[in-house]
Amino acid sequence: MSESDTSMSLLPSPNYILAPNNRLHSDLDFHRFAAPNRRVSRAFIIARIFLEEQSVSLLDSYRRNVSRKREEIAKLQQGKAKEQAKIANLSVKIGSASQALSRTSSTSTAKTKLREIERHQKDQVTAEKKVADLDYKIAKKQKELSDEQKKVSTEEEKEAKKRQRESERQSRAEQSRINQINRTLDKHEGLHQSTIETLEALQQLPERIMVLFLASNPVDAQQLRLDEEARSIGDMIRKAKHRDSVSFESRWAVQPMDVLQAINELSPTIVHFSGHGSDSDEIVFQDANGNAKLVSKEAIVQTMMASSSNIRLVFFNTCYSYNQAESVIQHVEAAIGMNTSIGDNAAKVFSSQFYSAIGFGLSVKNAFEQAKALVMMEGIKEENTPELFVQDGLDPEDLIMVRPSGVPEKSFESSE
């Protein structure tokens, strides 16, 4: 079996099980783990693209079917009309022969007319059977026509929704271009004003930020190297230019009740979830026995809403956390999530470089791009798995987490 055959054969299956060193589990069978299979998502993407490309030709095919069914019905109705005309003509002939029979006194003529009437009646019965058969066929074709018309209506609705989405996408792209033009114009303001704004932005940042690392590695799940990820992040922060401005705290074997406790205790700027995720938008914590406990996307969003006074960024370093990240930005400035499964090595390399760049005072956007770049340089083919989300109206290039220690909050008062 070829690779493409293998991929397509997996399309109907809803179970995508955690492979070794991949942070993935099935919502239908979390406690079972299978061999590595990273081709499933790719196969689904290929299938989706293929279906979208075929949608227009499918609609044309349904419309041609409607036209053909109408032509078939019209042809059957013509046949029916012909047979009905034949029946009417035979009725006239039967009536004429009956009149002639009633007038004749000749025995031979009477016999002839009787045979004629009998023949016409037989032909009339045959024609009536054909009409009944044609009525059945017409009703069947009308049912087929109705089914095809429903298919046309369904496809037309899909096309209308697709056009609407494309129009909305173009509107967003146009707005993005306008925003870019405005940003470019803003950059041409005077050097003095730009310097003042930059320092004022630095003054708005805390002198120290807190990164809260929440790790969960249930004993009944594939074991992940979360300790190596935490160690790598801590090492990269210690090597950063503004290391004194970043505090890194970790919590292990996290249970649901530990999340709010740690947030309330530490008031973190960044909350980092590390461990397993599910393709049904769940994060895997631990229960009191160390076994897996699934927590829904809605519960995570509610937690961030109730705790977001100081939290600016939430980092979901777990599989299939795309929707969680997209939802949580209702309450925090930015979030990072994964659009599919992610391997241990990619998770460690990406996160450690991200926090290194944050420690050097770079924006969230620059830190995100640098982290992707390092994943690529390491030869890990997962640079497109992480995705960055920001609140509407915010520019990720303007989101800077660290204000270097030593920058005075009132540094402008004397110069002004």
C-alpha positions in Angstrom: 0.0 0.0 0.0 1.3 3.4 -1.0 1.6 6.4 1.4 -1.4 8.1 -0.1 -3.5 4.9 0.1 -2.5 4.6 3.8 -3.4 8.2 4.5 -6.8 8.1 2.7 -7.7 4.8 4.4 -7.5 6.6 7.7 -9.9 9.4 6.8 -13.1 7.9 8.3 -11.5 7.2 11.7 -12.2 9.6 14.5 -9.4 8.3 16.7 -6.0 9.8 16.5 -4.0 8.2 19.3 -0.9 9.5 21.1 2.3 8.2 19.4 5.6 8.0 21.2 6.9 11.5 22.0 3.8 13.1 20.5 1.3 15.0 22.7 -1.9 13.6 21.3 -4.7 11.4 22.6 -8.1 10.4 21.3 -11.2 11.8 23.1 -12.8 8.4 22.4 -10.0 6.3 24.0 -7.4 8.4 25.9 -5.8 5.4 27.7 -4.8 3.6 24.5 -1.7 4.6 22.6 -0.8 3.5 19.1 2.2 3.6 16.7 3.3 7.0 15.3 1.1 8.3 12.5 1.7 11.8 11.6 0.1 11.5 8.1 -3.5 11.7 9.3 -3.8 15.4 9.5 -2.1 15.9 6.2 -4.5 13.5 4.5 -7.5 15.4 5.9 -6.1 18.7 4.7 -5.5 17.2 1.2 -9.1 15.8 1.2 -10.5 19.1 2.3 -8.7 21.0 -0.5 -9.9 18.5 -3.0 -13.5 18.8 -1.9 -13.4 22.6 -2.1 -12.0 22.4 -5.6 -14.7 20.0 -6.7 -17.6 22.0 -5.2 -18.2 24.1 -8.3 -18.1 21.2 -10.7 -20.4 19.3 -8.3 -23.0 22.0 -8.5 -22.8 22.1 -12.3 -23.3 18.3 -12.3 -26.4 18.6 -10.1 -27.8 21.4 -12.4 -27.2 19.2 -15.5 -29.1 16.4 -13.7 -32.0 18.7 -13.0 -32.1 19.7 -16.7 -31.9 16.0 -17.8 -34.7 15.0 -15.4 -36.9 17.7 -16.8 -36.3 16.6 -20.3 -37.1 13.0 -19.4 -40.3 14.1 -17.7 -41.3 16.2 -20.8 -40.6 13.2 -23.1 -42.7 10.9 -20.9 -45.6 13.5 -20.8 -45.5 13.7 -24.6 -45.8 9.9 -24.7 -48.7 10.0 -22.3 -50.4 12.7 -24.3 -50.0 10.6 -27.4 -51.5 7.5 -25.7 -54.4 9.6 -24.4 -55.1 10.9 -27.8 -55.0 7.4 -29.1 -57.5 6.4 -26.4 -59.8 9.2 -27.4 -59.6 8.2 -31.1 -60.4 4.6 -30.3 -63.4 5.8 -28.2 -64.7 7.6 -31.3 -64.1 4.5 -33.5 -65.9 2.3 -30.9 -68.8 4.8 -30.8 -69.0 4.9 -34.6 -68.9 1.1 -34.9 -71.6 0.8 -32.2 -73.9 3.1 -34.1 -73.3 1.2 -37.3 -74.1 -2.1 -35.5 -77.3 -0.7 -34.2 -78.5 0.3 -37.7 -77.5 -2.8 -39.6 -79.8 -5.8 -40.2 -77.1 -7.8 -41.9 -75.7 -10.6 -39.8 -72.4 -10.6 -41.5 -72.1 -6.8 -41.1 -73.0 -7.1 -37.4 -70.3 -9.7 -36.8 -67.8 -7.5 -38.6 -68.7 -4.5 -36.4 -68.6 -6.6 -33.2 -65.1 -7.7 -34.1 -64.1 -4.1 -34.9 -65.5 -2.9 -31.5 -63.7 -5.8 -29.7 -60.4 -4.9 -31.4 -60.7 -1.2 -30.6 -61.5 -2.0 -27.0 -58.5 -4.2 -26.7 -56.3 -1.5 -28.2 -57.9 1.0 -25.8 -57.0 -1.3 -22.8 -53.4 -1.6 -24.0 -53.2 2.2 -24.4 -54.6 2.8 -20.9 -52.0 0.4 -19.4 -49.3 2.4 -21.2 -50.8 5.6 -19.7 -50.7 4.1 -16.2 -47.1 3.0 -16.8 -46.2 6.4 -18.0 -47.9 8.0 -15.0 -45.7 5.8 -12.7 -42.6 6.7 -14.6 -43.4 10.4 -14.5 -44.0 10.3 -10.7 -40.7 8.4 -10.2 -38.9 11.0 -12.4 -40.5 13.9 -10.5 -39.2 12.4 -7.3 -35.7 12.1 -8.8 -36.1 15.7 -10.0 -37.0 16.9 -6.5 -34.0 15.1 -5.0 -31.7 16.7 -7.6 -33.2 20.2 -7.0 -32.6 19.7 -3.2 -28.9 18.9 -4.0 -28.7 22.1 -6.1 -30.2 24.2 -3.3 -27.8 22.7 -0.8 -24.8 23.3 -3.0 -25.9 26.8 -3.8 -26.2 27.6 -0.1 -22.7 26.2 0.4 -21.4 28.4 -2.4 -23.2 31.5 -1.0 -21.6 30.9 2.4 -18.2 30.4 0.8 -18.6 33.6 -1.2 -19.6 35.4 2.1 -16.5 34.0 3.9 -14.3 35.1 1.0 -15.8 38.5 1.0 -15.2 38.8 4.8 -11.7 37.5 4.3 -11.1 40.2 1.7 -12.6 42.9 4.0 -10.2 41.8 6.8 -7.3 41.8 4.4 -8.2 45.3 3.2 -8.5 46.5 6.7 -5.1 44.9 7.5 -3.6 46.8 4.6 -5.1 50.0 5.8 -3.8 49.4 9.3 -0.3 48.7 7.8 -0.5 52.0 5.9 -1.4 53.8 9.0 1.4 52.1 10.9 3.8 53.1 8.2 2.6 56.7 8.3 2.9 56.7 12.1 6.5 55.7 11.9 7.3 58.9 9.9 6.6 61.1 12.9 9.4 63.0 14.4 12.3 61.1 16.1 11.8 63.0 19.3 8.1 61.9 19.5 9.0 58.3 18.6 11.7 58.2 21.4 9.2 59.6 23.9 6.5 57.0 23.0 9.0 54.1 23.1 10.2 55.1 26.6 6.6 55.7 27.8 5.7 52.2 26.6 8.6 50.8 28.5 7.4 52.6 31.6 4.1 50.9 31.3 5.7 47.4 31.5 6.4 45.8 34.9 10.0 45.7 36.0 9.6 42.0 36.5 7.3 39.5 34.8 6.3 36.1 36.1 6.1 33.0 33.9 4.0 30.2 35.5 4.9 26.8 34.0 2.0 24.3 34.7 3.0 20.7 33.9 0.9 17.5 34.0 2.2 14.1 32.9 -0.4 11.5 34.1 1.0 8.0 34.9 -1.6 6.3 32.7 -0.5 8.4 29.6 2.5 8.4 27.3 5.2 10.0 29.4 6.5 13.3 28.1 9.9 15.0 28.8 8.3 18.0 30.5 11.2 18.3 32.9 13.6 18.8 29.9 11.3 21.5 28.5 11.2 23.4 31.9 15.0 23.1 32.3 15.6 24.4 28.7 13.2 27.3 29.3 14.9 28.2 32.6 18.4 28.0 31.0 17.4 30.2 28.1 15.9 32.8 30.4 19.1 32.9 32.5 21.1 33.6 29.3 18.8 36.4 28.2 19.9 40.1 28.4 17.1 41.0 30.8 17.1 37.8 32.8 16.6 39.8 36.0 13.3 41.0 34.7 11.9 37.5 34.2 10.9 35.1 37.0 10.2 31.5 36.1 8.1 29.3 38.5 6.9 25.8 37.8 4.2 23.6 39.2 4.2 19.8 38.6 1.6 17.0 38.6 -1.0 19.8 38.3 -4.5 19.0 39.3 -7.4 21.4 38.3 -7.5 22.9 41.8 -3.7 23.7 41.5 -4.2 26.1 38.6 -6.2 28.8 40.4 -4.1 28.4 43.5 -0.9 29.0 41.6 -2.3 32.0 39.7 -3.6 33.6 42.9 -0.3 32.9 44.6 2.0 34.2 41.9 0.0 36.7 39.8 1.7 35.6 36.6 2.1 37.6 33.5 2.4 34.5 31.3 0.6 31.1 32.0 2.3 28.2 30.3 0.4 24.8 30.0 2.7 21.9 29.2 1.5 18.3 28.7 -1.1 16.3 26.8 -4.0 17.8 24.8 -7.0 16.2 23.0 -8.5 16.8 19.6 -11.8 17.7 21.4 -10.3 20.9 22.8 -9.4 19.5 26.2 -6.3 19.8 28.4 -5.1 16.8 30.4 -4.5 17.4 34.1 -4.1 14.8 36.8 -6.5 13.5 39.5 -5.6 12.7 43.0 -4.3 9.3 42.0 -2.0 10.7 39.2 -4.3 9.5 36.4 -5.5 11.6 33.5 -8.3 14.1 34.1 -9.7 16.0 31.1 -10.6 19.7 31.4 -12.7 21.3 28.8 -11.9 24.4 26.7 -14.8 26.3 28.4 -13.4 25.6 31.8 -10.0 26.9 30.8 -11.5 30.1 29.3 -13.6 30.6 32.4 -10.4 30.2 34.5 -8.6 32.9 32.5 -11.6 35.2 32.6 -11.7 34.9 36.4 -7.9 35.4 36.7 -6.9 37.8 33.9 -6.1 41.0 35.7 -2.4 40.4 35.4 -2.2 37.7 32.8 -1.2 39.0 29.4 -0.3 35.8 27.5 -1.4 32.1 27.7 0.9 29.5 26.1 -0.8 26.2 25.4 2.2 23.9 24.6 -0.2 20.9 24.2 -1.6 19.1 21.1 -4.7 20.5 19.4 -4.9 23.7 21.5 -5.7 25.9 18.6 -9.3 26.5 19.6 -8.4 27.0 23.3 -5.9 29.8 22.3 -8.4 31.4 19.9 -11.1 31.5 22.6 -8.9 32.7 25.5 -7.9 36.0 23.8 -11.4 37.3 24.8 -9.8 37.8 28.2 -6.0 38.1 27.6 -3.9 40.1 25.1 -2.3 37.1 23.3 -2.2 33.3 23.2 -0.3 30.6 21.5 -1.8 27.2 20.6 -1.1 24.2 18.4 -3.1 23.4 15.3 -2.3 19.6 15.4 -0.1 17.3 17.5 3.4 18.4 18.4 6.4 16.3 19.3 8.4 16.7 22.5 11.5 18.0 20.8 9.6 20.6 18.8 7.7 21.7 21.9 10.9 22.1 23.9 12.8 24.0 21.2 10.0 26.3 20.3 9.1 27.3 23.9 12.6 27.8 25.1 13.5 30.1 22.2 10.3 32.0 22.6 11.0 32.9 26.3 14.7 33.6 25.4 13.5 36.3 22.9 11.0 37.6 25.5 13.9 37.9 27.9 15.8 40.0 25.3 13.0 42.5 25.3 11.6 41.5 21.9 7.9 41.7 21.0 5.6 38.7 21.2 5.5 38.7 17.4 9.3 38.7 17.1 9.7 36.1 19.8 7.1 33.8 18.1 8.9 34.1 14.7 12.3 33.5 16.2 11.0 30.3 17.9 9.7 29.1 14.6 13.0 29.8 13.0 14.9 27.8 15.5 12.5 24.8 15.0 13.4 25.0 11.3 17.1 25.3 11.9 17.0 22.2 14.1 15.5 20.4 11.1 12.2 19.7 12.9 9.3 19.7 10.4 6.8 21.3 12.7 7.4 25.0 12.4 3.8 25.5 11.2 2.2 23.8 14.1 2.2 26.7 16.6 -0.2 29.6 16.0 -0.3 33.1 17.6 -3.5 34.9 18.4 -4.0 38.4 19.7 -7.0 40.4 20.7 -8.7 42.5 18.0 -7.2 45.9 17.7 -3.8 44.8 19.1 -0.6 44.5 17.0 1.6 41.6 18.2 4.6 43.6 17.1 3.7 46.2 19.8 3.2 43.6 22.6 6.4 43.7 24.7 6.4 41.8 28.0 9.7 42.9 29.6 10.7 46.3 30.7 14.4 46.0 31.5 15.2 46.6 35.1 16.9 49.9 35.8 14.7 51.9 33.4 13.2 54.7 35.6 9.5 55.1 35.4 9.8 58.9 35.6 12.8 59.2 33.2 11.1 61.8 31.1 10.1 64.2 33.8 13.4 66.0 34.1 14.0 66.1 30.3 10.6 67.5 29.6 
